[in-house]
């Protein structure tokens, strides 16, 4: 059985059907506050209270290598890690909860930024 996609190309098998996102179950990945920033040899990581890494920001202080690998300087990477931790903590503060609350990632959207 053949179908045509939106570009007119032939596809074989089952026709692709778009699913409505509102029907899908929301993904809940909790982050437990407080957040910590840890520095390793070439990166900063933002970790939650359970020790799970939320993000990694890699840096390189040698300018020629930094240009080739497109990494941040150490100061830029530290500032980015602080901004990530601050934004995730601010989302929890807007909800009016304590600092040890677990927040789902679905509450983190551009709409929450002000």
C-alpha atoms as an extended CHARMM CRD file, in Angstrom:
* protein
*
       114  EXT
         1         1  UNK       CA              0.0000000000        0.0000000000        0.0000000000  PROA      1               0.0000000000
         2         2  UNK       CA              1.5420000000        3.3260000000       -1.0230000000  PROA      2               0.0000000000
         3         3  UNK       CA              0.8470000000        6.8330000000        0.1480000000  PROA      3               0.0000000000
         4         4  UNK       CA              2.2370000000       10.2220000000       -0.7510000000  PROA      4               0.0000000000
         5         5  UNK       CA              3.7990000000       12.4810000000        1.8560000000  PROA      5               0.0000000000
         6         6  UNK       CA              3.3070000000       16.2380000000        1.9460000000  PROA      6               0.0000000000
         7         7  UNK       CA              6.0430000000       16.6770000000       -0.6790000000  PROA      7               0.0000000000
         8         8  UNK       CA              4.4020000000       14.2390000000       -3.1100000000  PROA      8               0.0000000000
         9         9  UNK       CA              6.9530000000       11.4590000000       -2.5900000000  PROA      9               0.0000000000
        10        10  UNK       CA              5.7530000000        7.8760000000       -2.4630000000  PROA      10              0.0000000000
        11        11  UNK       CA              5.8770000000        6.2420000000        0.9440000000  PROA      11              0.0000000000
        12        12  UNK       CA              5.2850000000        2.5910000000        1.6220000000  PROA      12              0.0000000000
        13        13  UNK       CA              3.4950000000        1.0460000000        4.5470000000  PROA      13              0.0000000000
        14        14  UNK       CA              1.2970000000        2.8540000000        6.9710000000  PROA      14              0.0000000000
        15        15  UNK       CA              0.3710000000        6.4650000000        6.3740000000  PROA      15              0.0000000000
        16        16  UNK       CA              1.9480000000        8.8570000000        8.8300000000  PROA      16              0.0000000000
        17        17  UNK       CA             -0.6040000000       10.4780000000       11.0990000000  PROA      17              0.0000000000
        18        18  UNK       CA              0.0810000000       13.5390000000       13.2150000000  PROA      18              0.0000000000
        19        19  UNK       CA             -0.8920000000       13.0900000000       16.8590000000  PROA      19              0.0000000000
        20        20  UNK       CA             -2.2160000000       15.9530000000       18.9080000000  PROA      20              0.0000000000
        21        21  UNK       CA              0.2470000000       16.9080000000       21.6610000000  PROA      21              0.0000000000
        22        22  UNK       CA             -2.5300000000       17.6630000000       24.1180000000  PROA      22              0.0000000000
        23        23  UNK       CA             -3.5130000000       14.0010000000       24.1780000000  PROA      23              0.0000000000
        24        24  UNK       CA              0.0070000000       12.8130000000       24.9230000000  PROA      24              0.0000000000
        25        25  UNK       CA              1.0450000000       12.2630000000       28.5140000000  PROA      25              0.0000000000
        26        26  UNK       CA              3.2490000000       15.0350000000       29.8600000000  PROA      26              0.0000000000
        27        27  UNK       CA              6.8690000000       14.1820000000       30.5280000000  PROA      27              0.0000000000
        28        28  UNK       CA              7.7420000000       14.6230000000       34.1870000000  PROA      28              0.0000000000
        29        29  UNK       CA             11.4220000000       14.7360000000       35.0280000000  PROA      29              0.0000000000
        30        30  UNK       CA             11.7630000000       16.1610000000       38.5430000000  PROA      30              0.0000000000
        31        31  UNK       CA             14.5340000000       18.4650000000       39.6860000000  PROA      31              0.0000000000
        32        32  UNK       CA             15.0820000000       18.5540000000       43.4360000000  PROA      32              0.0000000000
        33        33  UNK       CA             16.2070000000       21.8770000000       44.8460000000  PROA      33              0.0000000000
        34        34  UNK       CA             18.6440000000       23.2660000000       45.9830000000  PROA      34              0.0000000000
        35        35  UNK       CA             20.8640000000       23.2740000000       42.9050000000  PROA      35              0.0000000000
        36        36  UNK       CA             24.6630000000       23.1540000000       43.0810000000  PROA      36              0.0000000000
        37        37  UNK       CA             27.2790000000       24.2660000000       40.5710000000  PROA      37              0.0000000000
        38        38  UNK       CA             30.3240000000       22.0060000000       40.3710000000  PROA      38              0.0000000000
        39        39  UNK       CA             33.5170000000       22.6550000000       38.4420000000  PROA      39              0.0000000000
        40        40  UNK       CA             35.5580000000       19.9010000000       36.8300000000  PROA      40              0.0000000000
        41        41  UNK       CA             38.6940000000       20.1790000000       34.6750000000  PROA      41              0.0000000000
        42        42  UNK       CA             36.9580000000       21.5430000000       31.5710000000  PROA      42              0.0000000000
        43        43  UNK       CA             33.3060000000       22.0620000000       32.4740000000  PROA      43              0.0000000000
        44        44  UNK       CA             30.7670000000       23.3290000000       34.9490000000  PROA      44              0.0000000000
        45        45  UNK       CA             27.7820000000       21.1940000000       35.8450000000  PROA      45              0.0000000000
        46        46  UNK       CA             24.5120000000       22.1810000000       37.4830000000  PROA      46              0.0000000000
        47        47  UNK       CA             23.3710000000       19.3930000000       39.8240000000  PROA      47              0.0000000000
        48        48  UNK       CA             20.2270000000       18.9830000000       41.8800000000  PROA      48              0.0000000000
        49        49  UNK       CA             20.1160000000       17.9260000000       45.5380000000  PROA      49              0.0000000000
        50        50  UNK       CA             20.2090000000       14.2180000000       44.6210000000  PROA      50              0.0000000000
        51        51  UNK       CA             23.4330000000       14.6660000000       42.6190000000  PROA      51              0.0000000000
        52        52  UNK       CA             21.8150000000       14.2880000000       39.1980000000  PROA      52              0.0000000000
        53        53  UNK       CA             23.3140000000       16.5830000000       36.5540000000  PROA      53              0.0000000000
        54        54  UNK       CA             20.8560000000       19.0180000000       35.0240000000  PROA      54              0.0000000000
        55        55  UNK       CA             23.3070000000       20.5670000000       32.5330000000  PROA      55              0.0000000000
        56        56  UNK       CA             26.9610000000       20.6760000000       31.5050000000  PROA      56              0.0000000000
        57        57  UNK       CA             28.7190000000       23.7630000000       30.1760000000  PROA      57              0.0000000000
        58        58  UNK       CA             32.1330000000       23.0590000000       28.6910000000  PROA      58              0.0000000000
        59        59  UNK       CA             34.8870000000       25.6550000000       28.5090000000  PROA      59              0.0000000000
        60        60  UNK       CA             38.4080000000       26.0580000000       27.1950000000  PROA      60              0.0000000000
        61        61  UNK       CA             40.7550000000       28.9010000000       28.1450000000  PROA      61              0.0000000000
        62        62  UNK       CA             43.1770000000       28.5450000000       25.2440000000  PROA      62              0.0000000000
        63        63  UNK       CA             41.8520000000       31.0060000000       22.5970000000  PROA      63              0.0000000000
        64        64  UNK       CA             42.9660000000       29.0700000000       19.4890000000  PROA      64              0.0000000000
        65        65  UNK       CA             41.4770000000       25.7950000000       20.7110000000  PROA      65              0.0000000000
        66        66  UNK       CA             38.3600000000       27.5930000000       21.9340000000  PROA      66              0.0000000000
        67        67  UNK       CA             37.7850000000       28.9940000000       18.4470000000  PROA      67              0.0000000000
        68        68  UNK       CA             38.1430000000       25.5360000000       16.8920000000  PROA      68              0.0000000000
        69        69  UNK       CA             35.9260000000       23.7090000000       19.3750000000  PROA      69              0.0000000000
        70        70  UNK       CA             33.4540000000       26.6150000000       19.7620000000  PROA      70              0.0000000000
        71        71  UNK       CA             33.5480000000       26.4430000000       23.5540000000  PROA      71              0.0000000000
        72        72  UNK       CA             33.0720000000       29.1950000000       26.1000000000  PROA      72              0.0000000000
        73        73  UNK       CA             35.7330000000       30.7950000000       28.2690000000  PROA      73              0.0000000000
        74        74  UNK       CA             35.7740000000       29.7670000000       31.9200000000  PROA      74              0.0000000000
        75        75  UNK       CA             34.1130000000       33.0140000000       33.0380000000  PROA      75              0.0000000000
        76        76  UNK       CA             31.3710000000       32.7350000000       30.4000000000  PROA      76              0.0000000000
        77        77  UNK       CA             30.6910000000       29.0930000000       31.3400000000  PROA      77              0.0000000000
        78        78  UNK       CA             30.4360000000       30.0040000000       35.0450000000  PROA      78              0.0000000000
        79        79  UNK       CA             27.9530000000       32.7970000000       34.2670000000  PROA      79              0.0000000000
        80        80  UNK       CA             25.8230000000       30.4690000000       32.1260000000  PROA      80              0.0000000000
        81        81  UNK       CA             25.7790000000       27.8170000000       34.8630000000  PROA      81              0.0000000000
        82        82  UNK       CA             24.7200000000       30.4630000000       37.3930000000  PROA      82              0.0000000000
        83        83  UNK       CA             21.9490000000       31.6920000000       35.0820000000  PROA      83              0.0000000000
        84        84  UNK       CA             20.6220000000       28.1440000000       34.5840000000  PROA      84              0.0000000000
        85        85  UNK       CA             20.5820000000       27.4920000000       38.3350000000  PROA      85              0.0000000000
        86        86  UNK       CA             18.9830000000       30.8780000000       39.0280000000  PROA      86              0.0000000000
        87        87  UNK       CA             16.2570000000       30.3900000000       36.4070000000  PROA      87              0.0000000000
        88        88  UNK       CA             15.3680000000       26.9160000000       37.6600000000  PROA      88              0.0000000000
        89        89  UNK       CA             15.2440000000       28.1990000000       41.2350000000  PROA      89              0.0000000000
        90        90  UNK       CA             13.1220000000       31.2190000000       40.2140000000  PROA      90              0.0000000000
        91        91  UNK       CA             10.5120000000       28.9290000000       38.6490000000  PROA      91              0.0000000000
        92        92  UNK       CA             10.1570000000       27.2330000000       42.0190000000  PROA      92              0.0000000000
        93        93  UNK       CA              9.9980000000       30.5540000000       43.8780000000  PROA      93              0.0000000000
        94        94  UNK       CA              7.1260000000       31.7200000000       41.6440000000  PROA      94              0.0000000000
        95        95  UNK       CA              5.1570000000       28.6730000000       42.7320000000  PROA      95              0.0000000000
        96        96  UNK       CA              5.6380000000       29.7510000000       46.3740000000  PROA      96              0.0000000000
        97        97  UNK       CA              7.2030000000       26.5000000000       47.5510000000  PROA      97              0.0000000000
        98        98  UNK       CA             10.0530000000       25.6500000000       49.8770000000  PROA      98              0.0000000000
        99        99  UNK       CA             13.6300000000       25.1850000000       48.6610000000  PROA      99              0.0000000000
       100       100  UNK       CA             13.4820000000       21.3870000000       48.8770000000  PROA      100             0.0000000000
       101       101  UNK       CA             10.5370000000       20.9880000000       46.5120000000  PROA      101             0.0000000000
       102       102  UNK       CA             10.6220000000       18.8490000000       43.3830000000  PROA      102             0.0000000000
       103       103  UNK       CA              9.6480000000       20.7340000000       40.2390000000  PROA      103             0.0000000000
       104       104  UNK       CA              8.6560000000       19.0330000000       36.9870000000  PROA      104             0.0000000000
       105       105  UNK       CA             10.3070000000       20.1730000000       33.7640000000  PROA      105             0.0000000000
       106       106  UNK       CA              6.9420000000       20.8030000000       32.1310000000  PROA      106             0.0000000000
       107       107  UNK       CA              6.6340000000       23.9620000000       34.2510000000  PROA      107             0.0000000000
       108       108  UNK       CA              9.7820000000       25.3500000000       32.6380000000  PROA      108             0.0000000000
       109       109  UNK       CA              8.7790000000       27.2140000000       29.5230000000  PROA      109             0.0000000000
       110       110  UNK       CA              9.4290000000       30.5330000000       27.8580000000  PROA      110             0.0000000000
       111       111  UNK       CA              6.1240000000       31.7520000000       29.2410000000  PROA      111             0.0000000000
       112       112  UNK       CA              7.5530000000       31.6110000000       32.7750000000  PROA      112             0.0000000000
       113       113  UNK       CA             10.4410000000       33.9510000000       31.8620000000  PROA      113             0.0000000000
       114       114  UNK       CA              9.8060000000       37.5910000000       32.6330000000  PROA      114             0.0000000000
